[in-house]
Amino acid sequence: MNTYVDYLKEIEARKLQGLHPKPIDGAELLSEIIAQIKDTEHPDRKDSLNFFIYNTLPGTTSAAVVKAAFLKEIILGETLVEEISTAFAFEQLSHMKGGPSIEVLLDLALGDDAAIAAEAAKVLKTQVFLYEADTERLENAFKNGSAIAKELIESYAKAEFFTELPEIEEEIEVVTYVAGIGDISTDLLSPGADAHSRSDRELHGQSIFEHNKDMQKELLALKEKHPGKRVMLVAEKGTMGVGSSRMSGVNNVALWTGISSSPYVPFINIAPVIAGTNGIAPIFLTTVGVTGGIGIDLKNWVKQKDENGNTILDEDGEPVLKQMYSVETGTVFTINTKEKKLYGGGVALKDISTALTPQKMEFIKAGGSYAVVFGKKLQTFACKTLGIDVPQVYAPSKEISIEGQGLTAVEKIFNKNAVGTTPGKVLHTGSNVRVEVNIVGSQDTTGLMTSQELEMMAATVISPIVDAGYQSGCHTASVWDDKSKANIPRLMKFMNDFGLITARDPKGNYHAMTDVIHKVLNDIAVDDWDVIIGGDSHTRMSKGVAFGADSGTVALALATGEATMPIPESVKVTFKGAMRSFMDFRDVVHATQQQMLKQFGGENVFQGRIIEVHIGTLTSDQAFTFTDWTAEMKAKASICISEDATLIESLEIARDRIQIMIDKGMDNEKQVLNGLIEKANKRIAEIKSGEKPALRPDANAKYYADVVIDLDEIAEPMIADPDVNNEDVSKRYTHDTIRPLSYYGGTKQVDLGFIGSCMVHKGDMKILAQMLKNIESQQGKVEFNAPLVVAPPTYNIVDELKAEGDWEVLQKYSGFEFDDNAPKGLARTKYENMLYLERPGCNLCMGNQEKAEPGDTVMATSTRLFQGRVVKDTGEKKGESLLSSTPVVVLSTILGRTPTMEEYEAAVDGIVLTKFKPSEKQLVM
C-alpha cells in the first residue's frame, strides 16, 4: 500500500473543501516521505521536504518518533540533506515539545561529540516537557560526573526556559468583533454537530459561528482592515463561553484570531482575546489560560441603582442597564498589561487586573498554562537534585489565611489536597492552589483532542497520583455511524493504553458501555473529599468537588495528577418548608435558580462560585440532579453536604456499581476499580466509626451569599424556558427564565418529548412506567400525540428496570427499542407519535448526532436549551427546547401540549416523585 499516494488523494479531496493538507501524525506515511527526501531525484522530493518540515505533528505521535530519529541522523552526519542544516535540524527539534525529541536531544547532549552536545544542551535548556524517564536519565548522568548534565540541571533550577522568554508587550491593541448579543454558548464557536472533526483543527475551524460564512467573512475583513491588531471576540450584554466545556471552541477562536504557536506546526494557534459584558464562563476562562489567551470581564453595561442602593427595575421587572462604553464591532481598544487597564480613545475604561493576575501573565508569557505547570515541576526536580532551595522565579502562589475564620466545604477539600503550600498554613478563598486530582474523566467527543494534547505534551501513561481515569462513549452512543466507527475505537485504544478504564474494550472482551460519563464519574467518586476533573461542563458530582474542564486541562490532570486554580468563593444553599406530594425534585432545582435571582435583584450570585448545597437527606442519584444543573446556574462547581447515613448509603450504591463494572471485565492490569472499592469501604468505615464524619463546613465559615429556598413556594412544576421570542435578544437562551406550568395555560403545543441525559436517574424511568400505567387505567389506553424519546443514562438502570418489571412496561408502549447487536447507522430525522427506547447515552441532549425536527417545540429533561442545540430553527418558526421534570415531559407527549395542573395532578396520582425532606440536623462542624 502506497500511503503517500493515498495522502495525495486526500489532499486533492481537501482542496475541494478549501482545506490544506492534513497534518501528518503517522509513522508509515512520514517514513515514506523521508525515503523520498533521501532520493535526490524523486519527483516529489520538494513537496516531501515541505511536509516533513512544516506539516508533521510534534509530541509523541508515531510521526514525531520518525521525524526526531531522522533529524538525529542529519545532526550526526549520517544523512546529508542539503536543505536541512545541523542548526535547522536542532531548530526543528526545539519545536517538537517533548517525547522522542527530548530522547534524541539527551542522546546528543550526553554523547561523545562535544560540539554537538553543546548545541543539544542549548535546545534542551528551552524545553519543559520532560518526564520521569528523562529527568532520571539526567540525574544519573549528573551523579556520574557529566558536566553537560550539571549545566542543564543548573539551568532548570534557575528556570531559564521561562526567564529567557521575551517579555509580554506592554500594550496590546485589539479591535472588537461582537459575535452575539446575550450569552454566547460554546455551540456557536464549536457546534456539537461537528464534534467528529474537532481533532482536524483546520476542518473544524470552518464550523465557527455555526458555519455562518457571512460572520466569518466579516471577521476576516476586520483583520484585514486592522493589521497589527488582535481581534477581541465579544459577547455583548452576556457571558462568553457558557455551556459545554470545549477546548475546540477556544481552538477555533484562536485559529481565526490568535497567534501561530510554531511555524512548523500547522493550525495550532494560541493567545486569543475574548470578552463578555458579564465576563467569561468559568470553564471557558480556564481553557483560554491553556492557550495563553486573555479573557476580559467588560462590565460595559451596569445595573442602575436608586438612592438607597436598590436596583431600578423597568415595567417588566427587569433591571435597567446603562451603557458605560461601547464595544460595537470595529471599536479599537488597548490592553495595557503593565497598568492592567483597558483603554479606549486614550481613556482608561476598565480595570482588568483579574484578567492579568501574576499567574495569568505567566501563562501569556509562556504561551499557555502547560508550559508553566511543567516548568515548575522541572524546576523542583532540578533543585532537589542539586540540594538547593527553589529560587523564586514564578509568581508566588497567593496564600490567603484569615485568623479565626472557619472553612467552607470547598476550602476544606482544597486544604486537604493542596500541593506545595506553606506547611501548616490554613488557606481561604482567593488562595491560588495546586491540588492533587483523584478522579479524571474524558468524554468521547472531546477525548480525541485530549489524546492529541497528551501526545503534544509527550505524556505516555496516567499519573500514579490519580485513583482512576475513565473514558466514556456516551456522546456518540445514539448513532454508530462511519465517523464514530473511525474515531471511537482509535480513542478507546489510546486511552486504554494510557491507563484509563474505557467504555469500549479495544480487545472486545466486554460489552461496550455507553453510559453517560457524569453518571459513571458520580459512582467512581467514592470519597466526599475527592477532587474530580472531567472533560465536560456537567462534571458536577454529588460527592467531593468536581470541575468541568476543557480537553487540555483533562490531559494535564491525567499526565500530572494535578490541577491549579484559585479557591473559589462559595454560596450556601439551604432549604425550609415542605414539598408537595406532586412535586418532582427537578422542580426544586429550577425553583432554586428562580428564587435566588429574585432574592438578589436579578444578580446571579452563583456565577463563577461554588454552590454548597445542604441537601442532607438525598442520596447521590437524586442529589446529582441538583449538582448537575449548577452548570446551567453558571457556577464553577458544587458540593453536597449530606448526613452521615445518607452519605454511607450513597457510597454503598457506588461501590456496588463499581463491582458490576469489575464483573463485566472492565478493570485493568493495575486493578484500578478494585482499588476504588477498597477506598469506598475505608470511607464507609470511617463514617460509621465516627473517626471521620461526612464532610461539613465550619459553623463560622464565610460565604459570598446565603440562599434559602422555600419549598412551600413551589406549588406547581417549574419549566426553564429559552424565551425564544423575547424582544431583548440578550434575554433569550439564558436558563434564567423559569416559569410555572400554569403560565402556558395548558395550550402550548409540544412536538416532541425527551427523557434522558445526565439529569435523570432510575427513579425517572420508574416514574415514566408508572405514569403510563396510570394513564392507561384512567383513559383505557395510552396514545401519544407527540413522539417521546427515552434514553436511560446507564445500562445498570436498564438491567435493574428489567429485574423489577418496569422495562417490560416501557416495552409494551414503545414502537422502537435499541438493539446493541444492530445499532443505528444513521441519525433519525423524522419521528412518529410513539415511544422510542433509545440506547443509554446522551442522545438528543448532545445535538451532535440526532436532533428534533427543525422548528419543533421540545419538552425535555435535559440540560441544554441553547439555540440549535437540540432543535434548529426554520424560516417560519424558532425551535425551542423547554426543560422540565419527567412527569411534565410524559404528559406533554401524551397530550401533544402542555398539561393543565388538573391533568398533571391526575397523571401523577399515587406516584412518589420524591421523598425529599430537608435535614433537621446541623450540617456544620
N, C-alpha and C positions, 0 to 999 in steps of 0.2 A: 504493500500500500504506500503510495507516494503522498505523504502528509503535506508536503509543500504545494503540490498541485491542488490538493483539496483546499488548502489555505487560500490559494489564488482564486479558486472558485468562490469561496466565502467572501473574499474581498470584493469581487465583482457584484455579488448579491447585496453586500452592504452599500456599495456605491448607489444602487437604486434607491436606498433609503436615505441617501445623503450622509452616509457614515464613513469614517476612516477604517482602516484595517483594525480588527480586534486585537488588543494586546495579547502577547504570547505568554502562556503560563505552562506549556507542556514541554517536557524534555525531548520527546521524539521529534517534534517539529523544529525546535531550536538546534538539535544535533544535525538535522539535515541542512539547515541554514548555515551552520558553521562549516559543514563539508563544502558547501558552495562558496563560502568566503575563502577557504583554503585553496580552491580550484581557481587560479587566477584567470582562467579562460572561460569560466562559466558565464553564460549569458545573463544569469540572474544575480551575479555577484554583487553589483551595486545595490540592488534592492535588498539583498540579503544582509549587507552591511547596515543599511538603514534599519531593517527590522531588528537586528541584533543590538544596535546601539540605542535606538530610540523607541522600541516597541516591545520590550521584554519586561515582564513584571518582576519586581525585586522580592526580597524576603526569603521564605522557604519554599517557594514554588519549585517544582521539578525543573522548570526552565532556568530558574536562578542558580540551581546547583550546576547545571551545564555551563551557564554563562560565566560563573565565577571560576570554574575549572579552566575554561578557555582563556580567560584573562590572565590566569596564573601562568599558563603556557607562554603567553606573549611576554609577560614580565620576566620570566626566566630565560627567554630567548629560545625556547624550544620550538616556537612557531613564530614566523615573521609575517606580520600583516602591515603593509605599508601605511594604511590609513589609521592604524591604532598604535600609537607610540606607547612606550612604557608609562610615560606620565599620564597619557589619556586613559590607559588601562587602569591605573590607580584611581583616576577621577571617576571612572565608571564604577569601580568597587565602592568608592565612597558614597555613592547614591543607592546602594543596594540594601541598606537598612538591616544588616544582620544575617544570622544563619550561615549559609555557605560562604558568603562574602567575608564574614568575620573569621571563619575557619581558615580561609585562604590567606587573609591578612596576617593571622597569627603564624601560619606556616612560614610566611615570608619574613615576618618580623623576628621570629625565633630561629631563622635559618642561618646558613653559613656566610651568605653574601652580605657584607656589612653595608654596602651602598643600598642594596635592595631593602635590607632590614630597616635602615633609617627612613626610607621613603614609606615603607609599610607602617612604621610607627607614627609618622606624621598623619597618615589617614586614620589609624586606629584612635589617635587622640581626639578625633572629631566624632567618634561613634559612641552610641549609648546602648544599643540593643545587644548587650552581652548577657548570656545566660550562665547557669552554674557550670556547665562544661567548659565554657570559655574562661570564666574567672578562675576556675580551678586549675586550668592549664597555665594561666598567667601566674597564679600564686605558686605553683610548683616550680616554674621557671625562675621566679624571683628567689625562692628558697635555695635553688641550685646555683645562684650567683649570676643570673642573666642581667646584664646592665640594661638591655632594652626593656625587659620586663619591669625592672625597677623604675626606669624612666616613664613607662606607661602608667604604672600604678601611682606614681607620684603626680602625674598629670591628672589622673582620675580623681585623686584625693583633693586636688585644687578645683575640680570640676571645670577644667579648661574647655571641655566640649560645650559648656554653656557660657562661660565668661568671655570666651573669644568670639562669640557670635556678634554680629552687628547690633547696635542699639536700636530700639524702636524709634521710628520717626516721631519727632515732637508734634508735628501737625499732619493729620491725615485728612485730605479733602474728600468729601463724599457728595454724591448727588442722589436725591431721593427718587425711589420708584414705589408708588403706592400700589401694592399688589391686591389690596382689597379693603373694604370698609367693614369694620367689626372684626371678630375673631377670625384669624386665618388658621385653618387646620393643616396638618402635615399632608392631608389628602390633596390639597391644592398644589403642594410643592412636589409630592411624590405619590401619585394616585395608587390606591390599593390594587386596582385592576392591572397595574403594570408591575406588580411585585416580582413577577418572573424575570424581569430584565434588570433588577437592581444591581446585580454583580457586573453587568455590562454597562459601565458608567456613561459612556457616550450615548448609547441607545436609550438608557433610562432618562438621560438629560432631556430628551425630546418630549418627555411627558410633563415637564414642569408647567404649572398653571393649567393642569388637566388638558394638555395638548393645545391650549389656546394660542394659535400661531400669531394672532394679532398682538397679544400681550408680549410674546417672545420677540416679535419684530420691534415693538416699542422699546423694549429693554435694550436691544442691540443698537437701535437708533440713539438712545440716550447715551450709551457708552461711546458711540462714535462722535457724538456732539460734545462730550466732555472727556477728552483724552487726558490721562493722568489722574483722573478722579476715580474713586471706587464707588460703585452703586450701592446704596443702602436700601434694602428691601423693607417696606414699612407696612404694618397693619394699622391703618388709621381707625381711631375710635375702638380699638380692640387689642387683643393679645396675640402675639405671633407664635405660631407653632403649637397650638393646642391639639389634643387628640393623641394619635398613636406616636410612639417613640420611634422616630425614623432617622437613622443616620443618612439614609438615602435622600431625605428632604434637605438636610444641610449640604450633602454632597452635590445635589442639583443646584442649590443656590450658589455654592462655591464654584461649580463648573461654569455658571453663567456670569458670575460677578467677582469671583475671587482671584487668587494668585496661583500660578503653577507651582507645585511642590518641588518639581525637579524637571530639568529639560530632557531627562532620559526616561521619565515615567509618564506616559500619556494619560490625560483625562482625570488626573488626581490633583484637584485644586484645593487650596486652603484659604483661611483668613477671610471668610465672608463677613459683611457688616449687616446686621439685621436690627430691626427696631419695632416697637409697638407702643401705641398710646398707653396701654396698660401693661407694658413690659413684654417679657418673653416667658412662655410656659416653662416650668422648671426643668423638665427632661430635655426640651429642645435647647435650653440655655447651656446645659451640660454638654450637649452634642456640639454646640458652637465652640465650646472650650477645647474639645477634642481636636478641632481643626485650627486652633489659634485665632479664632474669629472674635468679633466684638458684638455683644448684644445689649442694646440700649433701651432703657425704660424712659420713654419720651415725656409722658405726663403733659402732652401739649393741649389736652382738654382736661379741665378740672371742674369738680362739682362746686357750685356756688353755695355759700353759707349765709345765713341771716345773722343779725347782730348777736344772737345767742349761741352761734356756732352750729346751728342745726342746718341740715342740708335742705335747700329750697327745692320743692317739687313742682312739676308742671301739672296741668289738669288731669293727666293720665297717671299721676303718681310717680312719674319718673324724675330722677334728679336733673336739674337744669345745669347744663355744661357751658363753660366759657372757653373759647379757644385762646391759648396763651401765645401760640406762634404757629405759623402754617408749615406743614410738611408736604404740601402738594407735590406731585411728580415734577421733577426738574429743579427743586429747591436745592441750593448748594449750602452745605454746612462744613465746618471744620471741627474735627475732633482733636482737641489739644490733650495729648497724653501726659503732658507734664502737669498742667493745671487741673486735668481731669474735668474739663468742661466742654460743652457743645456750644460752638459759636455759629452765629448766623448774621451776616452783614456786619461783622466786626463786633457784635454784641454777644456777651455771654448769656445764653438762653437757659442752660440747664446744667446742674452739677451731675456728672456721670461717674462719680467715683466708684459706685457699686459695680459699674461695668469694667472698671480699670483698677481693681484691687491689686495689691502686690503679686498675689498668686496668678491672677488672670494676665497680668503684664508678663509674667514669666512664660505663660502658655503662648502669648503672642510672640515673644522674642524667640522661643524655641521652635515655633511652627506647630505647636499643638501640645496637649497635655501628656501624651505618651512619652515624649522626649524628656519631660520634666520628671515624670514618675520613675522612668528607668534611669535617668541621670542621678536621682537621689539614691537609688539602690546601688548604683555603680560607685558613687562617691563613698557610701557607707562601707561597701566591701573593701575599697582601697584603703580607707583609713583604718579599718580593723586589721587589714593585712600589715600595714605599716606600724600599727600600735600607737596611733595618734588620735587626738580628738578631731571630730569632723569640723572643718572650718565653716564659718557662716557665709556661705555663698548664696544660697537661695533665701528668699524672704522667710523669716521665722514664722512657724505656724502660729496663728493667732490663738492665744490661750486666755480665755475669759473665765475667771473664777470669782464668784460673789459670796463673800463670807456670810454665813447664816441663812443662805437661801437654799431651799431644798431642790430636788431634781425632778423634772418631768420624766415620763417613761422613756422618751427617746434620748434624753440626756443620760439616763442610767445605762441604756444599751450602748451608746457611743463610748461612755467612760469604760465600760466593761471590755469592749472590743478594740479600744484605741491602741495605736502603734506609734512609738516614737515621741510620746508626750512626756512632759516633766513628771518624773516618778512621784506618786502620791498627790499630785495636784488634781483637784476636782474641777471638771470643766462644765461650763454652762453654755447656753445658746449663743451662737456667734463665733464660738471657737472653731478653728479650721482643723479638721481631724482626719488622719489616716485610720481606717478601721479594717480589721480582718473580716472577710466575707465568708459566710458559712455555706450558703446555697446560691448557685448560679443557674439561671435558665436561659436557654436560647430557643427562639421560635423559628419556624421554617421559612417564612418569607424574608426575615432579616438574617437568618442563620448563614446564608451564603456570603453575606457581607462580613459577618463575624468571622467566618473561616478565612476570608481574604485578609481581614485585619490581623488575625493570628499569624498568617503567613507573612504579612508585611512587617510585623514586629518579631518575626523569626521564632515564634513560640511553637513547641512541638508536643508538649504534654501539660495537662492540667496541674495547677499548683497543688502541692500536698496540703496546703492550708485549707483548701475548700473541702467541706464534708461531702458534697455531691454536686454534680452538674448534670443537667437534663436537657436534651434536645428534643423538641416536640415536632409533631407532624400535623398539628390541628388546623393551621391556617390554609392548608391545601388539601383538607380532608374531603371536601364535598365533591370535587371532580378530579379523578385520576386521569388527567389529560396528558398530552405529549410533553408539555412544558414541565409538569410535575414529574413525569417519568424520567425526564432528562436531569432535572435538578435535585430532586429529593434523595434518591439513592446515593448520589455523589456526596451530598451534605451529610447524610447519616454515616457513611463510611468515614469521612473526615473526622466527625465528632466522636464516633466510636473509637477510632484510633487515638484520638486526643485524650480519651479517658472519661467521656460523658456516658451516662445512661441514655440510650437513644430509643425513640418511639418505634423506629423500624430497625430490625436487626439486619445488618449488611450480609450476614450469613444465612438469613431466612429461618433461623431456628425457633423464633417465637412469632406469634401473630402480631401484625402491625397494629400499633395502638395510636389512634388519632385523638386521644383525649385532649381537651382544652388545657393548654400549658399552665394557666393560672390555677386550675384545679389540682394538677399534679404537684405544682410547687407548694400549694397550700397544704398538701398531705406530707410532702417530704421535708417541710419545715417543722421540725419536731422539738423546738425549744423556743419559748417565748422571749429569749434573749438573743435570738439569731439575727444576723443581718443578711438579707436576701437581695440579690441583684438579678433582674430579669429583662430580657430584650423585648419588652412590651410595656406600654404605659399602665396596663392593668395588673402589673406585678404589685399587688397590694394584699398581703397576706393577713389572715386573722390571728397569726402567731408570729411574734417577732416584729421587726420593721423591715418593709420591703420597698425597694426603689425601682420603678420602671426606668429603663435605660436604653440608650442607643446601642447599635451593634458594636461600636468601638469600645464603649465602657464595659459591655459584657465581655468582650475579648480581653480587655485589660484585667478584669476580675478573674477570668479563667486562667490567665497567664501568671498573674502575680498573687492572687488571693486577697487583693486589697481594693479598696475604693477610697477616694479622698473627697471630702466635701465639708462645708460648714455645718455645725449642728443647727438644724432649723428651729425656728420658733414653733411653739405648739398652741393649738386651740383646744380647749377642753369641752367635750360634749357630754352632757348628762341628760337623763330623761325623768319626767314626772308624769303622773296621771296613769290612765289605764287604756289599753287598746280595746276597741270594739271587736266583737267576735267576727264580724265580716270584713275586717281589715287584713290586708296582707303586709308582711314586713317590708315589701318593696314600697308600700305607701309611706312607711315611716322614713325610709331613705329619702324619698322625694320631698316629704314634708320637712325634713331636716334642712334641706337646701332652701326651701321656701321660707321657713321660719327664721333661719339665720339671716337671710337677706332683709327680711322685714325688721328684725331686731337691730340691724346695723345700718339702716337707712339706705339699703341698696349696695353697701360696700361688701364685697366678698372677702370676709376675713379668713377664709380657708386658703385663698390663693397663695401658693408657694410655701405653705406651712404644713406642719404635721397635725392631723386631726387625731386627737387622743380621745377615743370614744369609749365611754364607760358602759359597755354593753352588758357586762356582768354575767348574765344568765343564758346567753345564746351560744350554742356550740359552734364550732368553726365553720360548718357548711352554711348555716344561716347568717352568721356574723360576716362571712365573706361577702354576702350581698351588700352589706354596708361599705366595707373597706374597698370593694371593687369599684363602687360608684364614686369614691372620693377622687378618682382620676377626672371625672366629669365636674367635680367641685373645684378642680384646678389645684387641689392640694398636692404637696410634694410626696406625701406618704400618709399612712395612717397606722394607728396602733390600737388594738383591742385590749381593754382592761377587763379581765374575767375573774370570777370567783374561782377558788381552788378546785372545787368539784367539777365545775364546767370545763376548766382547762384540762383536767385529768381525762374527762370524757372525750374531749377533742383529740388529745394525744393518743388515746387508745384507738379511736377511729382511724387516725392517720397511720398508726403502727400496723393495724390490721390490713390497711390498703397497701402499704409497702410490702407486707408479706405476700399479698396477691401478686404484686409485680415480681417478687422473687420466685413464687410458684410458677409463674409464666416463663421463667428463664431469663429475666431481664437484667439480673445482676451481672457485674463484670468480674474480671480476674482479681481486682482489689477488694471485692466483696463490699462495695460502697453501700448498697442497700441494707445488707446485714449490719453494717456499722450504724446506719440510721436507726434501726430497730433497737440496738443496744443503747443508743443515745436517748431514744424515746423512753425506754424502760428506766434508765437512770433518772431522767427528768421527772417521770411519774413518781418514782420512789422518793425523790427529794421533796416533792409537794406533799405526798401522803405523810411523810415523817415530820413535816414542819421545818426541815432543815433549810429549805429554800422555797418559800411560798410563791404563788403566781406573781408575776411582775406587777408592781403597783408604783405609782408616783408618790413622792413625799407630800405630806399634807401642806407643807409650806412652799411647794413648787410655784414658780411664777409662769403665768400663761399670757399670751398676747390678748386672748379674749376667752370668756366663758359663754358657752351657748347652752341654753336649757331648752330642750324640746318637750313641748306639752302634748302628750299623746291624746289627751281629751279633745284637743282641737282637730284631730284627724277624724272627720266624720264621714268621709267618702273617699273612694280611690283617687289617687293623685297621678297626674299624667304630665310628663315632660314633653313640651310641645315645641317644635322648631320654629313656630310662628312665622311661616314662610312668606306671609303677605304683609308683615309689619312695614309700615311706611318708613320707619327708621331702619335702614339696612343693617346697621350695627347691632340691632336687637334680634336679628334672625340667627338661628342655628347656634344658640349660646348655651343650652342646657339649663338656663336660669329661669325660663318661663315654665312655671309649674302650675297646672290648672286642675281644679276638681272635676270629677266626671260629669257633674251636672252642668258645667259650662257648655257642654256640647248638646245638651237638650235631647239626647237620645236620637239625634238626627244626622250626625256626621257620617258620611259614607266611609266604610273601611273596605279596601280592595284586597288586602292580604294580611294575614297574621303570622307572626313568627315567635315561637317559643324555643329559646336556645341561648347560646353564648355563655360566657362565664358568670352571668348574673343569676342563672338558675341552678338548682340542685335537685337531688332526688325528690324532695318534697314537692317541687313544682310539677314533676312528672306524675306524681300520685294525685295531686290536685286536678290535673288535666283529666286523668282517668275517672276520678270521682265526679267531676262536673259532667262528663259525657254520660255517665250512668244517671246522674240527676236529671239531665235534660231529656234523656230517653224516657225516664219514668214520668216526667211531667208532661211531655209533649207526644209521647208514643213513638217517637223516632228522633234520630239525630240527622239533621240536614244542614249542610254548610252552604251559606250564601256568599262565602268568600273562602279562598284557599287558606289552609293552616299548615305551615311548615314547622315541623318539630325536629330539633336536633339535640338529643341528650348530650350533656357535656362529656360524659365518660362511658367507657364500656362497662365499668363496675356497676354504674347505675342501671344500665340495660340488664345486666345479669341479675341484679337484685330485684328489679321490677319483674323479671321473668319468674324468679323464685317465689315472689309474693303475689303473682297473678295479675299485676297491673299491666304488664306488657301485652298480655292476651286481650285485655280490654282495648288497648290502643290499636292492636292489630285488627280487631273487629271493625273499627270505624275508619280504618285507613284505606287509601286507594293505592298507596305506594309504600314499600318498605325496603330499606337499603339492603344490599347483598354484597358482603365483603368479597365473595368469590367472583362477582361481576360488577365492580364499582363503575359508576357513571364515567363515561369518557368525554361527555360534552356537557356544558353548562345548560341548565334548563332556562328557557326564555319565556315560556308560556305556562300558566298554571290553571288547573281546573279547580272547581269548587269542591275540594275534598281534603282529607288529612294526608300529609306526606310525612312518613317516618324516615328521617334522613340519618346518615352516618354520624356518629359522635364527632364533634369538632365545632369550629367557629361558624361555618355556613354563611348565612346572609349577613351576619354582623360584620364580616371582613369586607365584603363588597369586591373582593379580588377575583372571584370565580363566578358565583351566581348573584343575581340581583332580582329585585321585584321588577315588574314591568314598568317602563318609564311612565311617569305621571301618576303612579299609584299612591294612594294613601295607605301607609302600612302601620299597623299597630303591633309593637314588638316588645319583647322583654330585654332586648339587647342594650348596648351602651351608647351607640353612636347615632346621632341624628343629623350629622353634617350633610350639607348639600351634596348629592350624588353618591353618598357612601353606600346606602342600602338601596336607594332608588334614584334614578336620574329624572330630570325634568323633560317635559315635551314642550313644543312651541305653544301649546294651549294651556298646559297645567304644570304647576310645580309639583314634583314628587315630594312627599313628606313622610317622615318616619317618626311617629309618636311612640313614646316609651312608657310602658305601664307594667302592671303586675300580670302574672299568668292568668288569673281568673278574668280580667278585663279583656285580654287577648282572645281567650277561648270564646267568650260570649260575643265579642265583636265579629268573629268569623262566622259564628252560627247565625247571627242576625244580619251580617253584612253592613253593620253600622254600629256606632257607639250605643251601649245599652243605657237605659234609664236606671236610676237607683233601685226602683222596684224590681226590675228584671234582674239586676245584678244580685240583689239580696236573695231572690228566689233561687237563682242558679247555684249559689254557694251555701245554701241552707244545709246545715248538718255537717259541713266540711270544716275541719280545724285548719285554718290557714296559717296560723302561727300561735305559739304559746308565750310570746314574749311578754315578760313582766319585769320591769326594772329591778335591779338588785336592791335589796333593803340593807345590804351591808356597806360599810365604809370601804371603798375600794382605793384606799390610800394607806401609806405607811405612817 
